[in-house]
Amino acid sequence: MEAAGTAAAGTPAETAQSAVVVGGGISGLLAARTLARAGVRTTVLEASGVWGGCVGSHVVAGLTLDSGAESFATRSSAVADLAAELGLADSIVAPNPGGAWVQLPDGPRELPRTGVLGIPANPWDPEVRRSLGLAGSLRASFDKLLPASLGTRAQATSVSALVRARMGRRVLERLVAPVVGGVHSADPDVLDIDMVAPGLRAGIKARGSLAAAVAAQRNGTQRSGDERNGGPFRRRRPPGCRRRGPPSQDCAAGCTPLSPRCSPSCAAKA
Ligand SMILES: Cc1cc2nc3c(=O)[nH]c(=O)nc-3n(C[C@H](O)[C@H](O)[C@H](O)COP(=O)(O)OP(=O)(O)OC[C@H]3O[C@@H](n4cnc5c(N)ncnc54)[C@H](O)[C@@H]3O)c2cc1C
């Protein structure tokens, strides 16, 4: 172990309990914080030389960039509340209005501005139409004509099965698989839809289509921002970033790559 930290609200004599947290990523640090605030003498063991785990940074071509997480879902206020508690509220910035893009074999394409896991709330939204093509949007819009039972029965439990059945292969391959792969590091074939998008299948039953279920989830939760992981995100301002760049199709993330104004994920993916 290269790094170890200890924290407690009271002294060892005052507290009867002690705890060891293995791993100094965000989970371990939050667990340790909770324990320490409860008065438990807590030791965090971290195998690497730095804290944060996947939340870290590295330097590419002289730019300091996020190497892992750079944004968070705002469906609940949990992360924003934590950032405020830690005195980081002023460091939070809104996402680039250019939205989220994905790099496909035929070039960068837009992700739905209103969607869940890349599933569009409206297959005819301009950015969705551009990413899917006419045939793809047409197939996806059949979703509204299909019986609500399709994809909501017990056998269609994977993300792939549901999306392919209701909206077709292009939605699955061009929008959903890249988002699901990026967020869950897994193939949509092996991910249970009820685990990664709870309530979606119930929404289809209640509203008659997958698009309507997605729209209902978004309407109930949306605040602002782009689409990843089923909800809008906010980014931390990268070190050295002066201001956000204008959207551009040069980069999958929707801004000018490797410019000082560029978002960290954009430069990392450029
Ligand atoms: C490229 C990338 C981009 C991402 N983007 C986002 C994003 O934008 N938004 C978002 O919400 N999430 C994002 N994520 C996911 C998010 O970063 C992770 O879910 C989260 O950081 C995981 O935190 P963790 O503490 O559970 O695990 P980790 O960050 O993996 O931390 C585990 C820690 O435990 C240490 N450890 C492991 N084994 C031992 C051991 N035996 N002894 C001691 N120490 C040990 C490791 O060194 C590590 O520091 C992204 C992930 C990646 C990889």
The ligand as an SDF file (V2000), in Angstrom:
LIG
                    3D

 53 58  0  0  0  0  0  0  0  0999 V2000
  -12.9580    6.9220  -18.4720 C   0  0  0  0  0  0  0  0  0  0  0  0
  -14.0800    6.9730  -17.4430 C   0  0  0  0  0  0  0  0  0  0  0  0
  -14.9920    8.0100  -17.5150 C   0  0  0  0  0  0  0  0  0  0  0  0
  -16.0200    8.0810  -16.5690 C   0  0  0  0  0  0  0  0  0  0  0  0
  -16.9030    9.1400  -16.6340 N   0  0  0  0  0  0  0  0  0  0  0  0
  -17.8570    9.2470  -15.6930 C   0  0  0  0  0  0  0  0  0  0  0  0
  -18.6620   10.4010  -15.6470 C   0  0  0  0  0  0  0  0  0  0  0  0
  -18.5300   11.3130  -16.4480 O   0  0  0  0  0  0  0  0  0  0  0  0
  -19.6190   10.4700  -14.6860 N   0  0  0  0  0  0  0  0  0  0  0  0
  -19.7840    9.4740  -13.7590 C   0  0  0  0  0  0  0  0  0  0  0  0
  -20.6690    9.5860  -12.9090 O   0  0  0  0  0  0  0  0  0  0  0  0
  -19.0010    8.3830  -13.7490 N   0  0  0  0  0  0  0  0  0  0  0  0
  -18.0340    8.2550  -14.6820 C   0  0  0  0  0  0  0  0  0  0  0  0
  -17.2000    7.1840  -14.6720 N   0  0  0  0  0  0  0  0  0  0  0  0
  -17.4040    6.1690  -13.6370 C   0  0  0  0  0  0  0  0  0  0  0  0
  -16.8230    6.6590  -12.3070 C   0  0  0  0  0  0  0  0  0  0  0  0
  -15.5790    7.2820  -12.4950 O   0  0  0  0  0  0  0  0  0  0  0  0
  -16.6550    5.4410  -11.4050 C   0  0  0  0  0  0  0  0  0  0  0  0
  -17.9020    4.7530  -11.3220 O   0  0  0  0  0  0  0  0  0  0  0  0
  -16.2310    5.8210  -10.0020 C   0  0  0  0  0  0  0  0  0  0  0  0
  -15.1670    6.7570  -10.0080 O   0  0  0  0  0  0  0  0  0  0  0  0
  -15.8420    4.5320   -9.2860 C   0  0  0  0  0  0  0  0  0  0  0  0
  -15.4150    4.8750   -8.0020 O   0  0  0  0  0  0  0  0  0  0  0  0
  -15.0160    3.7430   -7.0020 P   0  0  0  0  0  0  0  0  0  0  0  0
  -14.4340    4.4010   -5.7980 O   0  0  0  0  0  0  0  0  0  0  0  0
  -16.1490    2.8240   -6.7890 O   0  0  0  0  0  0  0  0  0  0  0  0
  -13.9040    2.8760   -7.7520 O   0  0  0  0  0  0  0  0  0  0  0  0
  -12.4660    3.3320   -8.2360 P   0  0  0  0  0  0  0  0  0  0  0  0
  -12.4760    4.7500   -8.7020 O   0  0  0  0  0  0  0  0  0  0  0  0
  -12.0440    2.2690   -9.1900 O   0  0  0  0  0  0  0  0  0  0  0  0
  -11.5770    3.2860   -6.9350 O   0  0  0  0  0  0  0  0  0  0  0  0
  -11.1110    2.0780   -6.3960 C   0  0  0  0  0  0  0  0  0  0  0  0
   -9.8110    2.4010   -5.6750 C   0  0  0  0  0  0  0  0  0  0  0  0
   -9.4550    1.2700   -4.9210 O   0  0  0  0  0  0  0  0  0  0  0  0
   -8.0640    1.0450   -5.0690 C   0  0  0  0  0  0  0  0  0  0  0  0
   -7.8710   -0.3680   -4.8130 N   0  0  0  0  0  0  0  0  0  0  0  0
   -8.3120   -1.4080   -5.5210 C   0  0  0  0  0  0  0  0  0  0  0  0
   -7.9520   -2.5570   -4.9390 N   0  0  0  0  0  0  0  0  0  0  0  0
   -7.2760   -2.2220   -3.8220 C   0  0  0  0  0  0  0  0  0  0  0  0
   -6.6650   -2.9860   -2.8030 C   0  0  0  0  0  0  0  0  0  0  0  0
   -6.6970   -4.3180   -2.8010 N   0  0  0  0  0  0  0  0  0  0  0  0
   -6.0410   -2.3310   -1.8030 N   0  0  0  0  0  0  0  0  0  0  0  0
   -6.0250   -0.9770   -1.7840 C   0  0  0  0  0  0  0  0  0  0  0  0
   -6.5840   -0.2050   -2.7240 N   0  0  0  0  0  0  0  0  0  0  0  0
   -7.2180   -0.8310   -3.7410 C   0  0  0  0  0  0  0  0  0  0  0  0
   -7.7630    1.4690   -6.4900 C   0  0  0  0  0  0  0  0  0  0  0  0
   -6.3980    1.7990   -6.6580 O   0  0  0  0  0  0  0  0  0  0  0  0
   -8.6660    2.6870   -6.6260 C   0  0  0  0  0  0  0  0  0  0  0  0
   -8.0230    3.8920   -6.2400 O   0  0  0  0  0  0  0  0  0  0  0  0
  -16.1450    7.0880  -15.5740 C   0  0  0  0  0  0  0  0  0  0  0  0
  -15.2090    6.0540  -15.5140 C   0  0  0  0  0  0  0  0  0  0  0  0
  -14.1800    6.0040  -16.4200 C   0  0  0  0  0  0  0  0  0  0  0  0
  -13.1460    4.8800  -16.3170 C   0  0  0  0  0  0  0  0  0  0  0  0
  1  2  1  0
  2  3  1  0
  2 52  2  0
  3  4  2  0
  4  5  1  0
  4 50  1  0
  5  6  2  0
  6  7  1  0
  6 13  1  0
  7  8  2  0
  7  9  1  0
  9 10  1  0
 10 11  2  0
 10 12  1  0
 12 13  2  0
 13 14  1  0
 14 15  1  0
 14 50  1  0
 15 16  1  0
 16 17  1  0
 16 18  1  0
 18 19  1  0
 18 20  1  0
 20 21  1  0
 20 22  1  0
 22 23  1  0
 23 24  1  0
 24 25  2  0
 24 26  1  0
 24 27  1  0
 27 28  1  0
 28 29  2  0
 28 30  1  0
 28 31  1  0
 31 32  1  0
 32 33  1  0
 33 34  1  0
 33 48  1  0
 34 35  1  0
 35 36  1  0
 35 46  1  0
 36 37  1  0
 36 45  1  0
 37 38  2  0
 38 39  1  0
 39 40  1  0
 39 45  2  0
 40 41  1  0
 40 42  2  0
 42 43  1  0
 43 44  2  0
 44 45  1  0
 46 47  1  0
 46 48  1  0
 48 49  1  0
 50 51  2  0
 51 52  1  0
 52 53  1  0
M  END
$$$$
